[in-house]
Amino acid sequence: MASDISIDTTSTEPTAPAADRLAKPAMLRGWKRRCPNCGNGPLFKGYLTVRDECATCGQELHHHRADDGPAYLTILVVGHIMAPFLHMTFTHFDEPDPLIVASVFSVGCVASCLFLLPRLKGGLIGLQWAKRMHGFKTH
């Protein structure tokens, strides 16, 4: 039986795979609000506004599509952290004042959200960069 498979040896496609981008270091750089490529340049030019490109290495960053993902993750994490504390407050203290409980937990939730939101957005952008998602695949 003869095989009808032919191999094209004239192809100009590169044979070596493109340099791997490791997800964990890229996400950690994003968590630190740094460029996922070099880790030195700032990722944000404001609280949540992503720079068009890295000031240090020139990596284009405008390709990201974080959208609502960081907000969902923030709510998920803060909810899972605060809910057990809220439960413990009502089980360990005898009739806590609702106004004090609401005030303390409101401040705690807002502070946690403000801390986590830009870090989770940076981590998500780092993951997108590492996995070559959206416009990051050609750069």
CNS distance restraints for C-alpha pairs under 8 A (distance, minus, plus):
assign (resid  20 and name CA) (resid 130 and name CA) 7.99 0.50 0.50
assign (resid  21 and name CA) (resid  26 and name CA) 7.70 0.50 0.50
assign (resid  21 and name CA) (resid 129 and name CA) 7.91 0.50 0.50
assign (resid  21 and name CA) (resid 130 and name CA) 4.81 0.50 0.50
assign (resid  21 and name CA) (resid 131 and name CA) 7.10 0.50 0.50
assign (resid  22 and name CA) (resid  26 and name CA) 6.46 0.50 0.50
assign (resid  22 and name CA) (resid 130 and name CA) 5.87 0.50 0.50
assign (resid  23 and name CA) (resid  27 and name CA) 5.97 0.50 0.50
assign (resid  23 and name CA) (resid 126 and name CA) 7.19 0.50 0.50
assign (resid  23 and name CA) (resid 127 and name CA) 5.61 0.50 0.50
assign (resid  23 and name CA) (resid 130 and name CA) 5.04 0.50 0.50
assign (resid  23 and name CA) (resid 131 and name CA) 7.02 0.50 0.50
assign (resid  24 and name CA) (resid  28 and name CA) 6.13 0.50 0.50
assign (resid  24 and name CA) (resid 127 and name CA) 7.85 0.50 0.50
assign (resid  25 and name CA) (resid  29 and name CA) 6.14 0.50 0.50
assign (resid  25 and name CA) (resid  36 and name CA) 7.81 0.50 0.50
assign (resid  26 and name CA) (resid  30 and name CA) 6.20 0.50 0.50
assign (resid  26 and name CA) (resid  36 and name CA) 4.65 0.50 0.50
assign (resid  26 and name CA) (resid  37 and name CA) 6.87 0.50 0.50
assign (resid  26 and name CA) (resid 123 and name CA) 7.45 0.50 0.50
assign (resid  26 and name CA) (resid 126 and name CA) 4.72 0.50 0.50
assign (resid  26 and name CA) (resid 127 and name CA) 6.41 0.50 0.50
assign (resid  26 and name CA) (resid 129 and name CA) 7.45 0.50 0.50
assign (resid  26 and name CA) (resid 130 and name CA) 6.26 0.50 0.50
assign (resid  27 and name CA) (resid  31 and name CA) 6.01 0.50 0.50
assign (resid  27 and name CA) (resid  36 and name CA) 6.96 0.50 0.50
assign (resid  27 and name CA) (resid 122 and name CA) 7.16 0.50 0.50
assign (resid  27 and name CA) (resid 123 and name CA) 4.30 0.50 0.50
assign (resid  27 and name CA) (resid 124 and name CA) 6.78 0.50 0.50
assign (resid  27 and name CA) (resid 125 and name CA) 7.48 0.50 0.50
assign (resid  27 and name CA) (resid 126 and name CA) 4.47 0.50 0.50
assign (resid  27 and name CA) (resid 127 and name CA) 5.52 0.50 0.50
assign (resid  28 and name CA) (resid  32 and name CA) 6.29 0.50 0.50
assign (resid  28 and name CA) (resid 123 and name CA) 6.43 0.50 0.50
assign (resid  28 and name CA) (resid 126 and name CA) 7.65 0.50 0.50
assign (resid  29 and name CA) (resid  33 and name CA) 6.38 0.50 0.50
assign (resid  29 and name CA) (resid  34 and name CA) 5.20 0.50 0.50
assign (resid  29 and name CA) (resid  35 and name CA) 6.40 0.50 0.50
assign (resid  29 and name CA) (resid  36 and name CA) 5.34 0.50 0.50
assign (resid  29 and name CA) (resid  39 and name CA) 5.44 0.50 0.50
assign (resid  29 and name CA) (resid 122 and name CA) 7.67 0.50 0.50
assign (resid  29 and name CA) (resid 123 and name CA) 7.27 0.50 0.50
assign (resid  29 and name CA) (resid 126 and name CA) 7.02 0.50 0.50
assign (resid  30 and name CA) (resid  34 and name CA) 5.28 0.50 0.50
assign (resid  30 and name CA) (resid  35 and name CA) 6.39 0.50 0.50
assign (resid  30 and name CA) (resid  36 and name CA) 5.64 0.50 0.50
assign (resid  30 and name CA) (resid  43 and name CA) 7.34 0.50 0.50
assign (resid  30 and name CA) (resid 119 and name CA) 6.78 0.50 0.50
assign (resid  30 and name CA) (resid 120 and name CA) 7.85 0.50 0.50
assign (resid  30 and name CA) (resid 121 and name CA) 7.56 0.50 0.50
assign (resid  30 and name CA) (resid 122 and name CA) 3.89 0.50 0.50
assign (resid  30 and name CA) (resid 123 and name CA) 4.32 0.50 0.50
assign (resid  30 and name CA) (resid 124 and name CA) 7.33 0.50 0.50
assign (resid  30 and name CA) (resid 125 and name CA) 6.61 0.50 0.50
assign (resid  30 and name CA) (resid 126 and name CA) 5.11 0.50 0.50
assign (resid  31 and name CA) (resid 118 and name CA) 7.81 0.50 0.50
assign (resid  31 and name CA) (resid 119 and name CA) 4.42 0.50 0.50
assign (resid  31 and name CA) (resid 120 and name CA) 6.20 0.50 0.50
assign (resid  31 and name CA) (resid 121 and name CA) 7.66 0.50 0.50
assign (resid  31 and name CA) (resid 122 and name CA) 5.15 0.50 0.50
assign (resid  31 and name CA) (resid 123 and name CA) 4.74 0.50 0.50
assign (resid  32 and name CA) (resid 119 and name CA) 6.52 0.50 0.50
assign (resid  32 and name CA) (resid 122 and name CA) 7.38 0.50 0.50
assign (resid  33 and name CA) (resid  42 and name CA) 6.25 0.50 0.50
assign (resid  33 and name CA) (resid  43 and name CA) 5.35 0.50 0.50
assign (resid  33 and name CA) (resid  44 and name CA) 6.83 0.50 0.50
assign (resid  33 and name CA) (resid 118 and name CA) 7.29 0.50 0.50
assign (resid  33 and name CA) (resid 119 and name CA) 6.22 0.50 0.50
assign (resid  33 and name CA) (resid 122 and name CA) 5.51 0.50 0.50
assign (resid  34 and name CA) (resid  39 and name CA) 5.13 0.50 0.50
assign (resid  34 and name CA) (resid  40 and name CA) 5.99 0.50 0.50
assign (resid  34 and name CA) (resid  41 and name CA) 5.61 0.50 0.50
assign (resid  34 and name CA) (resid  42 and name CA) 4.60 0.50 0.50
assign (resid  34 and name CA) (resid  43 and name CA) 4.72 0.50 0.50
assign (resid  34 and name CA) (resid  44 and name CA) 7.83 0.50 0.50
assign (resid  34 and name CA) (resid 122 and name CA) 7.56 0.50 0.50
assign (resid  35 and name CA) (resid  39 and name CA) 4.82 0.50 0.50
assign (resid  35 and name CA) (resid  40 and name CA) 6.26 0.50 0.50
assign (resid  35 and name CA) (resid  41 and name CA) 5.35 0.50 0.50
assign (resid  35 and name CA) (resid  42 and name CA) 5.87 0.50 0.50
assign (resid  35 and name CA) (resid  43 and name CA) 5.00 0.50 0.50
assign (resid  35 and name CA) (resid  54 and name CA) 6.32 0.50 0.50
assign (resid  35 and name CA) (resid  59 and name CA) 7.93 0.50 0.50
assign (resid  35 and name CA) (resid 126 and name CA) 7.84 0.50 0.50
assign (resid  36 and name CA) (resid 125 and name CA) 7.66 0.50 0.50
assign (resid  36 and name CA) (resid 126 and name CA) 5.05 0.50 0.50
assign (resid  36 and name CA) (resid 129 and name CA) 6.88 0.50 0.50
assign (resid  36 and name CA) (resid 130 and name CA) 7.88 0.50 0.50
assign (resid  37 and name CA) (resid  57 and name CA) 7.75 0.50 0.50
assign (resid  37 and name CA) (resid  59 and name CA) 6.91 0.50 0.50
assign (resid  37 and name CA) (resid 129 and name CA) 7.91 0.50 0.50
assign (resid  38 and name CA) (resid  56 and name CA) 7.74 0.50 0.50
assign (resid  38 and name CA) (resid  57 and name CA) 6.52 0.50 0.50
assign (resid  40 and name CA) (resid  56 and name CA) 6.67 0.50 0.50
assign (resid  41 and name CA) (resid  54 and name CA) 5.66 0.50 0.50
assign (resid  41 and name CA) (resid  55 and name CA) 5.61 0.50 0.50
assign (resid  41 and name CA) (resid  56 and name CA) 5.06 0.50 0.50
assign (resid  41 and name CA) (resid  57 and name CA) 7.36 0.50 0.50
assign (resid  42 and name CA) (resid  54 and name CA) 6.87 0.50 0.50
assign (resid  42 and name CA) (resid  55 and name CA) 7.30 0.50 0.50
assign (resid  43 and name CA) (resid  50 and name CA) 5.90 0.50 0.50
assign (resid  43 and name CA) (resid  51 and name CA) 6.03 0.50 0.50
assign (resid  43 and name CA) (resid  54 and name CA) 6.85 0.50 0.50
assign (resid  43 and name CA) (resid 122 and name CA) 7.28 0.50 0.50
assign (resid  44 and name CA) (resid  48 and name CA) 6.25 0.50 0.50
assign (resid  44 and name CA) (resid  49 and name CA) 5.42 0.50 0.50
assign (resid  44 and name CA) (resid  50 and name CA) 4.35 0.50 0.50
assign (resid  44 and name CA) (resid  51 and name CA) 5.39 0.50 0.50
assign (resid  45 and name CA) (resid  49 and name CA) 5.67 0.50 0.50
assign (resid  45 and name CA) (resid  50 and name CA) 5.99 0.50 0.50
assign (resid  45 and name CA) (resid  51 and name CA) 5.57 0.50 0.50
assign (resid  46 and name CA) (resid  50 and name CA) 7.38 0.50 0.50
assign (resid  47 and name CA) (resid 118 and name CA) 6.89 0.50 0.50
assign (resid  48 and name CA) (resid 118 and name CA) 5.91 0.50 0.50
assign (resid  48 and name CA) (resid 121 and name CA) 7.88 0.50 0.50
assign (resid  50 and name CA) (resid  61 and name CA) 7.19 0.50 0.50
assign (resid  50 and name CA) (resid  62 and name CA) 7.15 0.50 0.50
assign (resid  51 and name CA) (resid  61 and name CA) 6.39 0.50 0.50
assign (resid  51 and name CA) (resid  62 and name CA) 6.84 0.50 0.50
assign (resid  52 and name CA) (resid  60 and name CA) 6.00 0.50 0.50
assign (resid  52 and name CA) (resid  61 and name CA) 5.17 0.50 0.50
assign (resid  52 and name CA) (resid  62 and name CA) 4.68 0.50 0.50
assign (resid  53 and name CA) (resid  58 and name CA) 5.56 0.50 0.50
assign (resid  53 and name CA) (resid  59 and name CA) 5.32 0.50 0.50
assign (resid  53 and name CA) (resid  60 and name CA) 4.16 0.50 0.50
assign (resid  53 and name CA) (resid  61 and name CA) 4.94 0.50 0.50
assign (resid  53 and name CA) (resid  62 and name CA) 6.79 0.50 0.50
assign (resid  54 and name CA) (resid  58 and name CA) 4.72 0.50 0.50
assign (resid  54 and name CA) (resid  59 and name CA) 5.17 0.50 0.50
assign (resid  54 and name CA) (resid  60 and name CA) 6.49 0.50 0.50
assign (resid  54 and name CA) (resid  61 and name CA) 6.95 0.50 0.50
assign (resid  59 and name CA) (resid 139 and name CA) 7.77 0.50 0.50
assign (resid  60 and name CA) (resid 136 and name CA) 7.95 0.50 0.50
assign (resid  60 and name CA) (resid 139 and name CA) 7.81 0.50 0.50
assign (resid  63 and name CA) (resid 134 and name CA) 6.34 0.50 0.50
assign (resid  63 and name CA) (resid 135 and name CA) 4.99 0.50 0.50
assign (resid  63 and name CA) (resid 136 and name CA) 6.34 0.50 0.50
assign (resid  64 and name CA) (resid 125 and name CA) 6.01 0.50 0.50
assign (resid  64 and name CA) (resid 128 and name CA) 6.96 0.50 0.50
assign (resid  64 and name CA) (resid 129 and name CA) 7.86 0.50 0.50
assign (resid  64 and name CA) (resid 134 and name CA) 6.97 0.50 0.50
assign (resid  64 and name CA) (resid 135 and name CA) 7.49 0.50 0.50
assign (resid  64 and name CA) (resid 136 and name CA) 7.82 0.50 0.50
assign (resid  65 and name CA) (resid 125 and name CA) 7.59 0.50 0.50
assign (resid  65 and name CA) (resid 134 and name CA) 7.48 0.50 0.50
assign (resid  66 and name CA) (resid  70 and name CA) 6.78 0.50 0.50
assign (resid  66 and name CA) (resid 121 and name CA) 6.56 0.50 0.50
assign (resid  66 and name CA) (resid 124 and name CA) 6.54 0.50 0.50
assign (resid  66 and name CA) (resid 125 and name CA) 6.46 0.50 0.50
assign (resid  68 and name CA) (resid  72 and name CA) 6.34 0.50 0.50
assign (resid  69 and name CA) (resid  73 and name CA) 6.19 0.50 0.50
assign (resid  69 and name CA) (resid 121 and name CA) 7.69 0.50 0.50
assign (resid  69 and name CA) (resid 124 and name CA) 7.89 0.50 0.50
assign (resid  70 and name CA) (resid  74 and name CA) 5.98 0.50 0.50
assign (resid  70 and name CA) (resid 117 and name CA) 6.14 0.50 0.50
assign (resid  70 and name CA) (resid 118 and name CA) 7.85 0.50 0.50
assign (resid  70 and name CA) (resid 120 and name CA) 5.46 0.50 0.50
assign (resid  70 and name CA) (resid 121 and name CA) 4.99 0.50 0.50
assign (resid  70 and name CA) (resid 124 and name CA) 7.20 0.50 0.50
assign (resid  71 and name CA) (resid  75 and name CA) 6.23 0.50 0.50
assign (resid  71 and name CA) (resid 117 and name CA) 6.49 0.50 0.50
assign (resid  72 and name CA) (resid  76 and name CA) 6.13 0.50 0.50
assign (resid  73 and name CA) (resid  77 and name CA) 6.10 0.50 0.50
assign (resid  73 and name CA) (resid 120 and name CA) 7.34 0.50 0.50
assign (resid  74 and name CA) (resid  78 and name CA) 5.98 0.50 0.50
assign (resid  74 and name CA) (resid 113 and name CA) 6.17 0.50 0.50
assign (resid  74 and name CA) (resid 116 and name CA) 6.23 0.50 0.50
assign (resid  74 and name CA) (resid 117 and name CA) 5.88 0.50 0.50
assign (resid  74 and name CA) (resid 120 and name CA) 7.21 0.50 0.50
assign (resid  75 and name CA) (resid  79 and name CA) 5.75 0.50 0.50
assign (resid  75 and name CA) (resid 113 and name CA) 7.41 0.50 0.50
assign (resid  76 and name CA) (resid  80 and name CA) 6.20 0.50 0.50
assign (resid  77 and name CA) (resid  81 and name CA) 6.21 0.50 0.50
assign (resid  78 and name CA) (resid  82 and name CA) 5.92 0.50 0.50
assign (resid  78 and name CA) (resid 109 and name CA) 6.63 0.50 0.50
assign (resid  78 and name CA) (resid 112 and name CA) 6.61 0.50 0.50
assign (resid  78 and name CA) (resid 113 and name CA) 6.81 0.50 0.50
assign (resid  79 and name CA) (resid  83 and name CA) 5.76 0.50 0.50
assign (resid  80 and name CA) (resid  84 and name CA) 7.14 0.50 0.50
assign (resid  81 and name CA) (resid  85 and name CA) 7.15 0.50 0.50
assign (resid  82 and name CA) (resid  86 and name CA) 6.11 0.50 0.50
assign (resid  82 and name CA) (resid 105 and name CA) 7.64 0.50 0.50
assign (resid  82 and name CA) (resid 109 and name CA) 7.25 0.50 0.50
assign (resid  83 and name CA) (resid  87 and name CA) 6.18 0.50 0.50
assign (resid  84 and name CA) (resid  88 and name CA) 6.08 0.50 0.50
assign (resid  85 and name CA) (resid  89 and name CA) 6.06 0.50 0.50
assign (resid  86 and name CA) (resid  90 and name CA) 6.56 0.50 0.50
assign (resid  86 and name CA) (resid 105 and name CA) 7.69 0.50 0.50
assign (resid  87 and name CA) (resid  91 and name CA) 6.28 0.50 0.50
assign (resid  88 and name CA) (resid  92 and name CA) 5.78 0.50 0.50
assign (resid  89 and name CA) (resid  93 and name CA) 5.88 0.50 0.50
assign (resid  89 and name CA) (resid  96 and name CA) 7.65 0.50 0.50
assign (resid  90 and name CA) (resid  94 and name CA) 7.18 0.50 0.50
assign (resid  90 and name CA) (resid  95 and name CA) 6.97 0.50 0.50
assign (resid  90 and name CA) (resid  96 and name CA) 6.76 0.50 0.50
assign (resid  96 and name CA) (resid 100 and name CA) 7.70 0.50 0.50
assign (resid  96 and name CA) (resid 101 and name CA) 7.00 0.50 0.50
assign (resid  97 and name CA) (resid 101 and name CA) 6.30 0.50 0.50
assign (resid  98 and name CA) (resid 102 and name CA) 5.93 0.50 0.50
assign (resid  99 and name CA) (resid 103 and name CA) 6.05 0.50 0.50
assign (resid 100 and name CA) (resid 104 and name CA) 6.07 0.50 0.50
assign (resid 101 and name CA) (resid 105 and name CA) 6.03 0.50 0.50
assign (resid 102 and name CA) (resid 106 and name CA) 5.81 0.50 0.50
assign (resid 103 and name CA) (resid 107 and name CA) 6.23 0.50 0.50
assign (resid 104 and name CA) (resid 108 and name CA) 6.14 0.50 0.50
assign (resid 105 and name CA) (resid 109 and name CA) 5.92 0.50 0.50
assign (resid 106 and name CA) (resid 110 and name CA) 6.11 0.50 0.50
assign (resid 107 and name CA) (resid 111 and name CA) 5.99 0.50 0.50
assign (resid 108 and name CA) (resid 112 and name CA) 6.02 0.50 0.50
assign (resid 109 and name CA) (resid 113 and name CA) 6.07 0.50 0.50
assign (resid 110 and name CA) (resid 114 and name CA) 6.11 0.50 0.50
assign (resid 111 and name CA) (resid 115 and name CA) 6.17 0.50 0.50
assign (resid 112 and name CA) (resid 116 and name CA) 6.07 0.50 0.50
assign (resid 113 and name CA) (resid 117 and name CA) 5.76 0.50 0.50
assign (resid 114 and name CA) (resid 118 and name CA) 7.56 0.50 0.50
assign (resid 115 and name CA) (resid 119 and name CA) 7.27 0.50 0.50
assign (resid 116 and name CA) (resid 120 and name CA) 5.93 0.50 0.50
assign (resid 117 and name CA) (resid 121 and name CA) 6.14 0.50 0.50
assign (resid 118 and name CA) (resid 122 and name CA) 6.07 0.50 0.50
assign (resid 119 and name CA) (resid 123 and name CA) 6.16 0.50 0.50
assign (resid 120 and name CA) (resid 124 and name CA) 6.09 0.50 0.50
assign (resid 121 and name CA) (resid 125 and name CA) 6.19 0.50 0.50
assign (resid 122 and name CA) (resid 126 and name CA) 6.10 0.50 0.50
assign (resid 123 and name CA) (resid 127 and name CA) 6.23 0.50 0.50
assign (resid 124 and name CA) (resid 128 and name CA) 6.26 0.50 0.50
assign (resid 125 and name CA) (resid 129 and name CA) 6.15 0.50 0.50
assign (resid 126 and name CA) (resid 130 and name CA) 6.12 0.50 0.50
assign (resid 127 and name CA) (resid 131 and name CA) 6.08 0.50 0.50
assign (resid 128 and name CA) (resid 132 and name CA) 5.94 0.50 0.50
assign (resid 128 and name CA) (resid 133 and name CA) 5.02 0.50 0.50
assign (resid 128 and name CA) (resid 134 and name CA) 7.54 0.50 0.50
assign (resid 128 and name CA) (resid 136 and name CA) 7.44 0.50 0.50
assign (resid 129 and name CA) (resid 133 and name CA) 6.31 0.50 0.50
assign (resid 129 and name CA) (resid 136 and name CA) 5.61 0.50 0.50
assign (resid 129 and name CA) (resid 137 and name CA) 7.77 0.50 0.50
assign (resid 131 and name CA) (resid 137 and name CA) 7.82 0.50 0.50
assign (resid 132 and name CA) (resid 136 and name CA) 4.78 0.50 0.50
assign (resid 132 and name CA) (resid 137 and name CA) 4.06 0.50 0.50
assign (resid 132 and name CA) (resid 138 and name CA) 7.72 0.50 0.50
assign (resid 133 and name CA) (resid 137 and name CA) 5.91 0.50 0.50
assign (resid 135 and name CA) (resid 139 and name CA) 7.59 0.50 0.50
